Amino acid sequence: MKTRKLVLIIADLLLLAAGILQLILGARDTTKYFTLKDEPDSLEIVTPGETISLYKEGDDWVIGNKKYPASLSVVDTFIDAISNIRALDKVGSTSNDTIAERYELVDGKKTKVTAKLGDKVLRTLEIGKTAVSSTQCYATIDGGKDIYLVSGGINDTFDTSLSAVRTTIVLNLEASDITNVSITDCLENKSWSLSRMGSGDDLVWNASGDGADEGYEIDPAKASNWIGSLASLTTRDWYNEDEVLEGQKAISAKLTYNYKDISLDFYALPKANENDLQQYYGVCSETPYRFKVVESTAKLYLKTLEELAK
């Protein structure tokens, strides 16, 4: 047999083998996809520890009756997770109590997620035990009893809490629209303010209060950078409304933003010992909730006019 003919026969056999292998793999592919066409406007997440109710108000999402602002990025992660579910295989049924217990799809262990658009239920998801791979878990979908091995890390996504879902944003302002900053160092009993008028080459900075009589000439770049650092304020965590906090007012600030005054007060919390870092809690006119602040954040507001001078 000629070499060329032998090569062709071998190539044909390899192609045939590849085709058979693809058919075998295709026949064994048990992957099932659960995809939502509509986007929900409310979510309820019932974990073994708590119930978190989220619903949309305008372009924002809020939590529960107290309407805590929710983190939009976290909500987006929730919606993406329930809208595109990839079930790798069916492993059992919750109609068998022993099987349901084995996969932790029972009350007290499972997490249940319900997504609605208005009064219409778009999706229910019950999440049980994490599989051998940490990005996979066992779940039932849309009220069915079939237990699926689901990929994509939805177990981690919905292993959450109220504090994790709340936004960390206290202020998110446009720095260019802040026209005045007034600061009071309550511990040193000193107050000063910095304002700006105009823009571009016509921008004028004015200082008043403690330190202004020293004749400092404000450096526009330093002043702009400082005001920019005050435009955004985030918190590590929020305090419960009924939590009793003891602290001495250390810093008081007022930002004039789009002709509106925004007030901020920071209170120094008592230290357990002298080596501890100073911790603060904050109060802001833009939110009814008190929030935790680290020392470096609070001290941003204590920039002096001397530090802002050329």
C-alpha positions as CSV (number, residue, x, y, z in Angstrom):
1,M,0.0,0.0,0.0
2,K,1.3,3.4,-1.0
3,T,2.3,5.7,1.8
4,R,0.0,8.5,0.7
5,K,-3.0,6.2,0.7
6,L,-2.1,4.9,4.2
7,V,-1.8,8.4,5.5
8,L,-5.3,9.2,4.2
9,I,-6.8,6.1,5.8
10,I,-5.3,7.0,9.1
11,A,-6.5,10.5,8.9
12,D,-10.1,9.3,8.1
13,L,-9.9,6.9,11.1
14,L,-8.8,9.8,13.4
15,L,-11.7,12.0,12.2
16,L,-14.1,9.1,12.8
17,A,-12.8,8.6,16.3
18,A,-13.0,12.3,17.1
19,G,-16.6,12.3,15.9
20,I,-17.5,9.3,18.0
21,L,-15.9,10.9,21.1
22,Q,-17.9,14.1,20.5
23,L,-21.1,12.1,20.3
24,I,-20.3,10.2,23.5
25,L,-19.4,13.5,25.4
26,G,-22.5,15.2,24.0
27,A,-24.7,12.3,25.2
28,R,-23.2,12.6,28.7
29,D,-23.6,16.4,28.9
30,T,-26.3,16.9,31.5
31,T,-25.9,20.7,31.8
32,K,-29.1,22.6,32.1
33,Y,-29.4,26.4,32.0
34,F,-32.0,28.5,33.9
35,T,-32.2,32.0,32.4
36,L,-34.5,34.9,33.3
37,K,-35.7,37.3,30.6
38,D,-37.1,39.9,33.0
39,E,-35.2,41.7,35.7
40,P,-36.7,41.6,39.2
41,D,-37.6,44.7,41.2
42,S,-37.6,42.9,44.6
43,L,-35.6,40.2,46.3
44,E,-36.0,38.2,49.5
45,I,-33.1,36.3,50.9
46,V,-33.9,34.0,53.8
47,T,-30.7,32.6,55.4
48,P,-30.5,30.4,58.5
49,G,-29.7,33.6,60.5
50,E,-32.0,36.4,59.1
51,T,-34.3,37.6,56.4
52,I,-33.2,40.3,54.0
53,S,-35.9,42.1,51.9
54,L,-34.7,44.3,49.1
55,Y,-36.9,46.3,46.7
56,K,-36.4,48.9,44.1
57,E,-37.3,52.6,44.6
58,G,-36.7,54.6,41.4
59,D,-33.1,53.9,40.4
60,D,-32.1,52.8,43.9
61,W,-32.5,49.7,46.0
62,V,-33.5,49.8,49.7
63,I,-33.7,47.2,52.4
64,G,-36.7,46.4,54.6
65,N,-39.2,48.7,56.3
66,K,-36.4,51.0,57.4
67,K,-35.3,51.5,53.8
68,Y,-31.6,51.2,54.4
69,P,-29.8,52.1,51.1
70,A,-28.5,49.0,49.5
71,S,-25.2,48.6,47.7
72,L,-26.1,48.6,44.0
73,S,-23.1,46.5,43.1
74,V,-24.1,43.8,45.6
75,V,-27.7,43.9,44.3
76,D,-26.4,43.6,40.7
77,T,-24.4,40.5,41.8
78,F,-27.5,38.9,43.2
79,I,-29.6,39.6,40.1
80,D,-26.8,38.2,37.8
81,A,-26.5,35.1,40.0
82,I,-30.2,34.2,39.8
83,S,-30.7,35.3,36.2
84,N,-28.1,32.8,34.8
85,I,-27.9,29.5,36.6
86,R,-25.9,26.7,35.3
87,A,-26.9,23.3,36.7
88,L,-24.3,20.6,35.9
89,D,-26.2,17.5,36.9
90,K,-29.3,16.3,38.8
91,V,-28.3,14.4,41.9
92,G,-31.5,13.6,43.8
93,S,-34.9,14.9,45.0
94,T,-36.1,16.7,48.1
95,S,-39.2,14.4,48.1
96,N,-36.8,12.0,49.9
97,D,-36.2,13.5,53.4
98,T,-32.9,11.7,53.8
99,I,-31.6,13.0,50.5
100,A,-32.8,16.6,51.4
101,E,-31.0,16.4,54.7
102,R,-27.9,15.0,53.1
103,Y,-27.7,18.1,50.8
104,E,-28.8,20.5,53.6
105,L,-31.9,21.5,51.7
106,V,-34.0,21.7,54.9
107,D,-35.2,24.5,57.2
108,G,-32.4,25.8,59.4
109,K,-29.7,25.0,56.9
110,K,-30.8,26.1,53.5
111,T,-30.9,29.7,52.0
112,K,-34.0,30.6,50.0
113,V,-34.0,33.4,47.4
114,T,-37.2,34.7,45.9
115,A,-37.1,37.2,43.0
116,K,-40.2,39.1,41.9
117,L,-41.3,41.6,39.3
118,G,-44.3,43.3,40.9
119,D,-46.4,40.5,42.3
120,K,-45.0,38.0,39.8
121,V,-42.5,35.5,41.1
122,L,-39.7,35.2,38.5
123,R,-37.4,32.8,40.3
124,T,-37.1,30.8,43.5
125,L,-33.8,29.3,44.5
126,E,-33.1,27.1,47.5
127,I,-29.4,26.7,48.2
128,G,-28.0,23.9,50.3
129,K,-24.7,22.3,50.9
130,T,-21.5,23.4,49.3
131,A,-20.0,20.7,47.0
132,V,-16.4,19.5,46.9
133,S,-15.5,22.4,44.7
134,S,-16.2,25.6,46.7
135,T,-17.7,27.3,43.6
136,Q,-20.4,24.6,43.4
137,C,-23.4,23.8,45.5
138,Y,-26.6,21.8,45.6
139,A,-29.8,23.6,45.0
140,T,-33.4,23.4,43.8
141,I,-34.8,25.8,41.3
142,D,-38.2,27.4,40.7
143,G,-40.0,25.3,43.3
144,G,-39.0,22.0,41.8
145,K,-38.0,19.0,43.9
146,D,-35.0,18.1,41.7
147,I,-31.7,18.7,43.4
148,Y,-29.0,20.1,41.0
149,L,-25.3,20.5,41.3
150,V,-25.0,24.2,40.4
151,S,-21.8,26.0,39.4
152,G,-20.9,29.7,39.6
153,G,-20.5,30.4,43.3
154,I,-24.1,31.2,44.1
155,N,-23.5,29.7,47.5
156,D,-20.9,32.4,48.3
157,T,-23.0,35.1,46.7
158,F,-26.0,34.5,48.9
159,D,-24.0,33.7,52.1
160,T,-24.7,37.3,53.1
161,S,-26.0,39.5,55.8
162,L,-27.9,42.8,56.3
163,S,-24.6,44.6,57.0
164,A,-23.0,43.2,53.9
165,V,-25.9,44.3,51.7
166,R,-26.1,47.9,53.0
167,T,-24.2,50.5,51.0
168,T,-20.9,51.8,52.5
169,I,-21.4,55.2,50.9
170,V,-22.1,58.1,53.2
171,L,-21.3,60.9,50.7
172,N,-20.6,60.8,46.9
173,L,-20.4,64.3,45.7
174,E,-19.0,66.1,42.7
175,A,-15.9,67.9,44.0
176,S,-16.3,70.7,41.6
177,D,-19.7,71.6,43.1
178,I,-18.3,72.0,46.6
179,T,-17.9,75.8,47.0
180,N,-17.1,76.1,50.8
181,V,-15.7,74.0,53.6
182,S,-15.9,75.0,57.2
183,I,-14.0,73.1,59.8
184,T,-14.0,73.1,63.6
185,D,-11.4,71.3,65.6
186,C,-13.5,70.8,68.7
187,L,-10.6,69.5,70.8
188,E,-8.4,72.5,70.0
189,N,-11.3,75.0,69.9
190,K,-10.2,76.2,66.4
191,S,-12.3,77.0,63.4
192,W,-11.5,78.0,59.8
193,S,-13.1,77.9,56.4
194,L,-12.1,77.9,52.8
195,S,-14.2,78.9,49.9
196,R,-13.8,79.3,46.2
197,M,-15.5,81.4,43.5
198,G,-15.3,81.3,39.7
199,S,-13.5,78.8,37.6
200,G,-10.4,78.4,35.4
201,D,-8.2,81.5,35.4
202,D,-10.9,83.4,37.3
203,L,-10.9,81.0,40.3
204,V,-10.4,82.8,43.6
205,W,-9.8,81.1,47.0
206,N,-10.8,82.8,50.2
207,A,-9.7,81.7,53.7
208,S,-11.1,82.9,57.0
209,G,-11.0,82.0,60.7
210,D,-8.0,80.7,62.7
211,G,-4.8,81.0,60.7
212,A,-6.2,83.3,58.1
213,D,-4.6,86.4,59.6
214,E,-1.2,84.8,59.0
215,G,-1.3,86.0,55.4
216,Y,-1.1,82.5,53.8
217,E,-1.6,82.4,50.0
218,I,-3.7,79.4,49.2
219,D,-2.2,77.0,46.8
220,P,-5.0,76.2,44.2
221,A,-3.7,72.6,43.6
222,K,-3.5,71.7,47.3
223,A,-6.9,73.3,48.0
224,S,-8.5,71.4,45.1
225,N,-7.0,68.1,46.1
226,W,-8.1,68.6,49.7
227,I,-11.7,69.4,48.7
228,G,-11.7,66.5,46.3
229,S,-10.7,64.1,49.2
230,L,-13.8,65.3,51.1
231,A,-16.2,64.7,48.2
232,S,-16.5,60.9,48.9
233,L,-17.0,59.4,52.3
234,T,-17.5,55.7,53.0
235,T,-17.9,53.7,56.2
236,R,-16.6,50.4,57.5
237,D,-20.0,49.7,59.1
238,W,-23.2,51.2,60.3
239,Y,-24.3,51.3,63.9
240,N,-27.7,50.0,65.1
241,E,-30.2,52.8,65.8
242,D,-30.6,51.8,69.4
243,E,-26.9,51.3,70.1
244,V,-25.6,53.5,72.9
245,L,-22.3,55.3,71.9
246,E,-20.1,57.3,74.2
247,G,-17.7,59.7,72.5
248,Q,-16.5,63.3,72.6
249,K,-17.1,65.5,69.6
250,A,-13.7,65.9,67.9
251,I,-14.4,67.4,64.5
252,S,-17.3,69.3,63.0
253,A,-17.5,70.1,59.3
254,K,-19.9,71.9,56.9
255,L,-19.7,71.5,53.2
256,T,-21.6,73.9,50.9
257,Y,-22.6,71.8,47.9
258,N,-24.9,73.1,45.1
259,Y,-26.0,75.9,47.5
260,K,-26.9,73.3,50.1
261,D,-25.2,72.9,53.5
262,I,-24.1,69.3,54.5
263,S,-23.0,68.9,58.1
264,L,-20.7,66.2,59.4
265,D,-19.7,65.5,63.0
266,F,-17.1,63.0,64.2
267,Y,-16.9,61.7,67.7
268,A,-13.8,60.1,69.3
269,L,-14.7,56.8,70.9
270,P,-13.1,55.9,74.3
271,K,-10.0,53.8,73.9
272,A,-9.6,50.5,75.8
273,N,-5.9,51.4,76.3
274,E,-3.5,54.0,75.1
275,N,-1.9,51.8,72.4
276,D,-5.2,51.4,70.5
277,L,-5.8,53.3,67.3
278,Q,-8.4,56.1,67.8
279,Q,-11.8,55.1,66.4
280,Y,-14.6,57.5,65.6
281,Y,-18.3,57.4,64.8
282,G,-19.8,59.9,62.4
283,V,-23.1,61.8,62.0
284,C,-24.1,63.3,58.7
285,S,-27.1,65.4,57.7
286,E,-27.5,63.2,54.5
287,T,-28.3,60.1,56.5
288,P,-30.2,59.3,59.7
289,Y,-27.7,56.5,60.5
290,R,-24.5,56.7,62.5
291,F,-21.4,55.2,61.0
292,K,-17.9,53.9,61.8
293,V,-14.9,55.9,60.8
294,V,-11.2,55.2,61.1
295,E,-8.8,57.8,62.3
296,S,-7.2,58.5,58.9
297,T,-10.6,59.4,57.5
298,A,-11.5,61.7,60.3
299,K,-8.1,63.5,60.1
300,L,-8.7,64.4,56.5
301,Y,-10.9,67.1,57.8
302,L,-8.2,68.6,60.0
303,K,-6.1,70.1,57.2
304,T,-5.0,73.6,58.3
305,L,-4.7,76.7,56.2
306,E,-1.0,76.6,56.7
307,E,-0.9,73.1,55.1
308,L,-2.9,74.5,52.1
309,A,-0.6,77.5,51.6
310,K,2.0,77.9,48.8
